[in-house]
């Protein structure tokens, strides 16, 4: 067992990504959002520098690392004020699933491009009537000769306008039992019968949300990723990295908000001393920092277990990390805004938009209540409530 938490390589990766993040920063993000554009320049540069594919195999143009390294990339970009939400989706979910279960052809076709950022893949699981219940997914795939025909609806799918394809969770009918089982399909965004409709969000983000309508989308046999019978195993291979990366997103955002509040509390003088000298200001910021650090420890544990191949241990830790990071992020943002008072709501200081953004980590990709259900049932062995 190593005595240090992070290796020298990880520390070097942190500082290199932090430097890239600072070159772009919050101003770049705000300007790009105002122009209604995606974060193309930052995405491309991160790809060229090898940061987007740190978790993907070296044989396919990646860095040969794991979710541990990718979570560092996202956390540090977030701490610099310019997080890339699609890191959660394209390399972490889609890249991981294709690396673990894809055919040689699928790996060759997709992984190098996902790693260098020249292609991007979105992920479609959520449905209007299923919510967190993946057993209620109604998007169905049926065989037509050697082809598949995919029909259904998805909602709150991030970044479809930037994506070359969407990894869609559908269900196929088991010929033996007649029961539906989950399967994953690579669906090109220009496929016939594939429609995307933007959802009007109050959330101010560079990555837009979409509803998808799939109307008998015809896919070749090789659009299926992995074994038709593996079902949930393959699905959860992508969902654990998603939770770990959402934790990284939240921790980065919380750190950014906290840094702005600390800077303000050091400089702002109302009576004789800077406001940060008062415990009523200082202590809540110290508590927010502690909560973020604790969440990061659980995220590191989850990433370590996942990268070591312990899917069950990683499932528990990833859920706990996502929960802890979501809570810590919301509290840090809230306290940062409060520290700045009226300035916390001005456009100049740029913290007010984080009030909405911070909630994302509490809601997605799974709600805090479902995580509490998971922990009470799976970890504590209490009776299932749903």
C-alpha positions as CSV (number, residue, x, y, z in Angstrom):
1,X,0.0,0.0,0.0
2,X,1.5,3.4,-1.0
3,X,1.8,6.0,1.7
4,X,0.9,8.9,-0.5
5,X,-2.5,9.7,-1.9
6,X,-1.4,10.8,-5.3
7,X,1.6,9.8,-7.4
8,X,4.0,12.4,-8.8
9,X,2.5,11.7,-12.3
10,X,-0.9,12.5,-11.0
11,X,0.3,15.7,-9.4
12,X,2.0,16.7,-12.7
13,X,-1.2,15.9,-14.6
14,X,-3.1,18.1,-12.2
15,X,-0.8,21.1,-12.6
16,X,-0.7,20.7,-16.4
17,X,-4.5,20.6,-16.8
18,X,-4.9,23.4,-14.3
19,X,-2.6,25.5,-16.5
20,X,-4.7,24.7,-19.6
21,X,-7.9,25.5,-17.6
22,X,-6.5,28.9,-16.5
23,X,-5.6,29.8,-20.2
24,X,-9.4,29.5,-21.0
25,X,-11.1,30.0,-17.6
26,X,-14.5,31.3,-16.6
27,X,-14.5,34.3,-19.0
28,X,-14.0,32.0,-22.0
29,X,-16.8,29.8,-20.8
30,X,-19.2,32.7,-20.2
31,X,-18.4,34.3,-23.6
32,X,-18.9,31.0,-25.4
33,X,-22.2,30.3,-23.7
34,X,-23.4,33.9,-24.5
35,X,-22.5,33.2,-28.2
36,X,-24.5,30.0,-28.1
37,X,-21.4,27.9,-29.1
38,X,-19.9,24.7,-27.9
39,X,-16.5,24.8,-26.1
40,X,-14.7,23.6,-29.3
41,X,-11.4,25.4,-28.8
42,X,-10.9,24.0,-25.3
43,X,-12.1,20.5,-26.3
44,X,-9.7,20.4,-29.3
45,X,-6.7,21.6,-27.3
46,X,-7.4,19.1,-24.5
47,X,-7.6,16.4,-27.1
48,X,-4.4,17.4,-28.8
49,X,-2.6,17.4,-25.4
50,X,-3.9,13.9,-24.7
51,X,-6.2,14.8,-21.8
52,X,-9.5,13.7,-23.3
53,X,-8.3,10.1,-23.8
54,X,-6.2,9.6,-20.7
55,X,-8.4,6.6,-19.7
56,X,-8.5,4.9,-23.1
57,X,-6.1,2.1,-24.1
58,X,-2.7,3.2,-25.6
59,X,-3.2,0.7,-28.5
60,X,-6.0,3.0,-29.6
61,X,-4.4,6.4,-29.2
62,X,-5.3,6.8,-25.5
63,X,-3.2,7.5,-22.5
64,X,-3.5,4.0,-21.0
65,X,-4.7,5.3,-17.7
66,X,-8.1,5.0,-16.1
67,X,-11.0,6.9,-14.6
68,X,-8.6,8.1,-11.9
69,X,-6.7,10.2,-14.4
70,X,-9.8,11.4,-16.3
71,X,-11.4,12.5,-13.1
72,X,-8.3,14.6,-12.4
73,X,-8.6,16.3,-15.8
74,X,-12.3,17.2,-15.3
75,X,-11.8,18.3,-11.6
76,X,-8.9,20.7,-12.6
77,X,-10.7,22.2,-15.6
78,X,-13.7,22.8,-13.3
79,X,-11.6,24.3,-10.6
80,X,-10.3,26.7,-13.3
81,X,-13.9,27.7,-14.1
82,X,-14.1,25.9,-17.5
83,X,-15.3,22.3,-17.0
84,X,-16.1,20.1,-20.0
85,X,-19.3,18.2,-19.2
86,X,-18.9,16.0,-22.3
87,X,-15.8,14.4,-20.6
88,X,-18.3,12.6,-18.4
89,X,-20.0,11.2,-21.5
90,X,-17.7,10.8,-24.5
91,X,-14.5,9.2,-23.1
92,X,-15.8,8.1,-19.6
93,X,-19.1,6.3,-20.5
94,X,-18.8,5.6,-24.3
95,X,-15.1,5.2,-24.4
96,X,-15.1,2.8,-21.4
97,X,-18.0,0.7,-22.8
98,X,-16.4,0.4,-26.3
99,X,-13.0,-0.4,-24.7
100,X,-14.4,-3.1,-22.6
101,X,-17.0,-4.7,-24.8
102,X,-16.6,-3.4,-28.3
103,X,-15.4,-5.4,-31.3
104,X,-12.0,-4.8,-32.8
105,X,-13.6,-2.8,-35.6
106,X,-15.6,-0.6,-33.1
107,X,-12.5,0.1,-31.1
108,X,-10.5,1.0,-34.2
109,X,-13.2,3.2,-35.6
110,X,-14.1,5.1,-32.4
111,X,-11.5,5.1,-29.7
112,X,-8.6,7.1,-31.4
113,X,-11.1,9.8,-32.5
114,X,-12.7,10.0,-29.0
115,X,-9.2,10.2,-27.5
116,X,-8.0,13.1,-29.7
117,X,-11.4,14.9,-29.6
118,X,-12.0,14.8,-33.4
119,X,-15.2,12.8,-32.8
120,X,-17.6,12.9,-29.9
121,X,-20.2,10.4,-28.7
122,X,-23.3,11.2,-26.6
123,X,-25.1,8.7,-24.3
124,X,-28.8,8.1,-24.3
125,X,-30.4,6.2,-21.4
126,X,-33.0,8.5,-19.7
127,X,-36.6,8.3,-21.0
128,X,-39.6,10.5,-20.3
129,X,-41.5,7.7,-18.5
130,X,-38.7,5.7,-17.0
131,X,-36.7,8.3,-15.0
132,X,-34.2,6.5,-12.8
133,X,-35.9,3.1,-13.4
134,X,-33.8,1.6,-16.2
135,X,-36.0,-1.5,-16.1
136,X,-38.8,0.6,-17.5
137,X,-36.9,1.7,-20.7
138,X,-39.2,1.3,-23.7
139,X,-36.8,2.0,-26.5
140,X,-36.9,-1.3,-28.3
141,X,-34.6,-2.9,-30.9
142,X,-36.0,-5.6,-33.1
143,X,-34.2,-7.7,-35.7
144,X,-35.0,-7.3,-39.4
145,X,-32.8,-9.8,-41.2
146,X,-29.3,-9.0,-40.0
147,X,-30.2,-5.3,-39.3
148,X,-31.7,-3.8,-36.1
149,X,-34.7,-1.4,-36.1
150,X,-34.6,1.0,-33.1
151,X,-37.7,2.8,-31.9
152,X,-38.3,5.0,-28.9
153,X,-37.7,8.3,-27.1
154,X,-34.9,9.7,-24.9
155,X,-34.8,12.9,-22.9
156,X,-32.1,15.1,-21.2
157,X,-29.4,13.8,-23.5
158,X,-26.4,16.2,-23.4
159,X,-24.4,17.5,-26.4
160,X,-26.2,15.7,-29.2
161,X,-25.6,18.7,-31.5
162,X,-21.8,18.2,-31.1
163,X,-21.9,14.4,-31.3
164,X,-21.2,12.1,-34.3
165,X,-23.2,9.3,-32.7
166,X,-25.2,8.5,-29.5
167,X,-24.6,5.3,-27.5
168,X,-28.3,4.4,-27.0
169,X,-29.6,2.0,-24.3
170,X,-32.4,0.0,-25.9
171,X,-34.0,-3.3,-25.1
172,X,-34.3,-6.5,-27.2
173,X,-36.7,-9.3,-26.7
174,X,-35.2,-12.5,-25.4
175,X,-36.5,-15.2,-27.8
176,X,-36.5,-17.8,-25.0
177,X,-38.3,-15.9,-22.2
178,X,-40.0,-13.1,-24.1
179,X,-38.6,-10.7,-21.6
180,X,-36.9,-7.4,-22.6
181,X,-33.2,-7.0,-21.8
182,X,-31.0,-3.9,-22.1
183,X,-28.6,-3.6,-25.0
184,X,-26.3,-0.8,-26.3
185,X,-26.3,0.5,-29.8
186,X,-24.1,3.1,-31.6
187,X,-26.5,5.3,-33.5
188,X,-25.1,7.9,-35.9
189,X,-26.8,11.3,-35.4
190,X,-27.4,11.6,-39.2
191,X,-29.2,8.2,-39.3
192,X,-32.6,8.3,-41.1
193,X,-35.4,8.4,-38.5
194,X,-33.2,10.0,-35.8
195,X,-34.6,13.3,-34.6
196,X,-33.2,15.7,-31.9
197,X,-35.2,18.5,-30.3
198,X,-33.5,21.0,-27.9
199,X,-35.0,21.3,-24.5
200,X,-35.4,24.9,-23.3
201,X,-33.4,25.0,-20.1
202,X,-33.0,27.6,-17.4
203,X,-29.5,26.0,-16.8
204,X,-26.9,28.2,-18.4
205,X,-24.4,25.7,-19.9
206,X,-22.4,25.3,-23.1
207,X,-23.7,21.8,-23.5
208,X,-27.4,21.8,-24.6
209,X,-29.9,19.1,-23.6
210,X,-32.0,17.3,-26.1
211,X,-35.0,15.0,-26.5
212,X,-34.5,12.3,-29.1
213,X,-37.1,10.5,-31.2
214,X,-36.0,7.3,-32.8
215,X,-38.5,6.1,-35.5
216,X,-37.5,2.7,-36.9
217,X,-33.8,3.8,-37.1
218,X,-32.2,1.1,-39.2
219,X,-28.8,0.0,-37.9
220,X,-26.4,-2.7,-39.2
221,X,-25.6,-5.7,-37.0
222,X,-22.3,-4.2,-35.9
223,X,-24.1,-1.2,-34.3
224,X,-24.6,-3.5,-31.3
225,X,-21.9,-3.0,-28.6
226,X,-20.9,-6.2,-26.7
227,X,-22.9,-9.3,-26.2
228,X,-26.6,-9.3,-26.7
229,X,-26.9,-11.4,-23.5
230,X,-24.6,-9.4,-21.2
231,X,-27.3,-6.6,-20.7
232,X,-26.9,-4.9,-17.3
233,X,-23.2,-5.8,-16.9
234,X,-22.3,-3.8,-19.9
235,X,-24.6,-0.9,-19.0
236,X,-23.2,-0.6,-15.5
237,X,-19.6,-0.6,-16.9
238,X,-20.5,2.8,-18.2
239,X,-22.6,4.1,-15.3
240,X,-19.9,3.8,-12.6
241,X,-17.5,6.0,-14.5
242,X,-20.4,8.4,-15.1
243,X,-21.0,8.8,-11.3
244,X,-17.2,9.2,-10.6
245,X,-16.9,11.8,-13.3
246,X,-20.0,13.7,-12.1
247,X,-18.3,13.8,-8.6
248,X,-15.2,15.3,-10.3
249,X,-17.4,17.9,-12.1
250,X,-19.1,18.8,-8.8
251,X,-15.8,19.0,-6.8
252,X,-14.2,21.2,-9.5
253,X,-17.2,23.6,-9.5
254,X,-17.2,23.7,-5.7
255,X,-13.5,24.5,-5.6
256,X,-13.9,27.3,-8.2
257,X,-16.7,28.9,-6.2
258,X,-14.8,28.6,-3.0
259,X,-11.6,30.1,-4.4
260,X,-13.6,33.2,-5.5
261,X,-15.2,33.5,-2.1
262,X,-11.8,33.2,-0.3
263,X,-10.3,35.8,-2.6
264,X,-13.2,38.2,-1.8
265,X,-13.1,37.5,2.0
266,X,-9.4,38.3,2.1
267,X,-9.7,41.6,0.3
268,X,-13.1,43.0,1.2
269,X,-13.0,45.3,4.2
270,X,-16.3,46.6,5.7
271,X,-15.2,47.7,9.2
272,X,-11.5,47.6,10.1
273,X,-10.5,44.1,9.1
274,X,-11.1,42.0,6.0
275,X,-14.4,40.1,6.3
276,X,-12.5,36.8,6.2
277,X,-11.2,37.7,9.7
278,X,-14.7,37.1,11.1
279,X,-15.5,33.5,12.1
280,X,-19.0,33.8,10.8
281,X,-17.5,34.2,7.3
282,X,-14.4,32.1,7.8
283,X,-15.8,29.0,9.4
284,X,-18.5,28.1,6.8
285,X,-15.8,28.5,4.1
286,X,-13.5,26.1,6.0
287,X,-16.4,23.7,6.4
288,X,-17.1,23.8,2.6
289,X,-13.4,23.1,2.0
290,X,-13.5,20.1,4.3
291,X,-16.6,18.7,2.7
292,X,-15.1,19.0,-0.8
293,X,-11.9,17.3,0.3
294,X,-13.8,14.4,1.9
295,X,-15.9,14.0,-1.3
296,X,-12.6,14.0,-3.3
297,X,-11.2,11.2,-1.1
298,X,-14.3,9.0,-1.8
299,X,-14.1,9.8,-5.5
300,X,-10.4,8.7,-5.5
301,X,-11.4,5.5,-3.7
302,X,-14.2,4.9,-6.3
303,X,-11.8,5.5,-9.2
304,X,-9.1,3.3,-7.7
305,X,-11.6,0.4,-7.2
306,X,-13.0,0.8,-10.7
307,X,-9.6,0.9,-12.4
308,X,-8.6,-2.1,-10.4
309,X,-11.5,-4.0,-11.9
310,X,-13.6,-4.2,-8.7
311,X,-17.0,-3.3,-10.3
312,X,-19.1,-4.1,-7.2
313,X,-16.8,-2.2,-4.8
314,X,-16.7,0.7,-7.3
315,X,-20.5,0.7,-7.6
316,X,-20.9,1.5,-3.9
317,X,-18.0,4.0,-3.7
318,X,-19.1,5.7,-7.0
319,X,-22.6,6.3,-5.6
320,X,-21.3,7.6,-2.3
321,X,-18.8,9.9,-4.1
322,X,-21.5,11.3,-6.4
323,X,-23.7,11.9,-3.4
324,X,-21.0,13.5,-1.2
325,X,-19.7,15.7,-4.1
326,X,-23.1,16.9,-5.1
327,X,-23.9,18.0,-1.5
328,X,-20.5,19.6,-1.0
329,X,-20.7,21.5,-4.3
330,X,-24.2,22.9,-3.6
331,X,-23.0,24.0,-0.1
332,X,-19.8,25.5,-1.4
333,X,-21.6,27.5,-4.1
334,X,-24.3,28.7,-1.7
335,X,-21.7,29.8,0.8
336,X,-19.6,31.5,-1.9
337,X,-22.6,33.5,-3.1
338,X,-23.5,34.4,0.5
339,X,-19.9,35.5,1.2
340,X,-20.1,38.0,-1.6
341,X,-23.5,39.3,-0.6
342,X,-25.1,41.4,-3.4
343,X,-21.9,40.9,-5.5
344,X,-22.6,37.2,-5.5
345,X,-25.6,37.8,-7.7
346,X,-23.8,40.1,-10.2
347,X,-22.7,39.1,-13.6
348,X,-19.3,40.6,-12.9
349,X,-18.4,37.9,-10.3
350,X,-20.0,35.1,-12.2
351,X,-21.2,33.0,-9.2
352,X,-24.9,33.3,-9.6
353,X,-25.1,31.0,-12.6
354,X,-23.4,28.3,-10.5
355,X,-26.5,28.2,-8.2
356,X,-28.4,26.4,-10.9
357,X,-25.4,24.5,-12.3
358,X,-24.5,23.1,-8.8
359,X,-27.9,21.4,-8.6
360,X,-27.1,19.2,-11.6
361,X,-24.8,17.1,-9.5
362,X,-27.6,16.4,-7.0
363,X,-30.1,15.4,-9.8
364,X,-28.0,13.7,-12.4
365,X,-27.1,11.1,-13.5
366,X,-29.0,9.6,-10.5
367,X,-30.9,11.5,-7.8
368,X,-29.5,11.7,-4.2
369,X,-32.7,9.8,-3.0
370,X,-31.9,6.8,-5.3
371,X,-28.3,6.8,-4.0
372,X,-29.7,6.7,-0.4
373,X,-32.0,3.8,-1.6
374,X,-28.9,2.0,-3.0
375,X,-26.9,2.5,0.2
376,X,-29.7,1.4,2.5
377,X,-30.5,-1.7,0.5
378,X,-27.2,-2.8,-0.9
379,X,-24.8,-1.6,1.8
380,X,-26.9,-1.7,5.0
381,X,-29.0,-4.7,3.9
382,X,-32.3,-3.0,4.8
383,X,-35.5,-4.1,3.0
384,X,-36.0,-2.6,-0.5
385,X,-38.5,0.2,-0.6
386,X,-39.2,0.3,-4.4
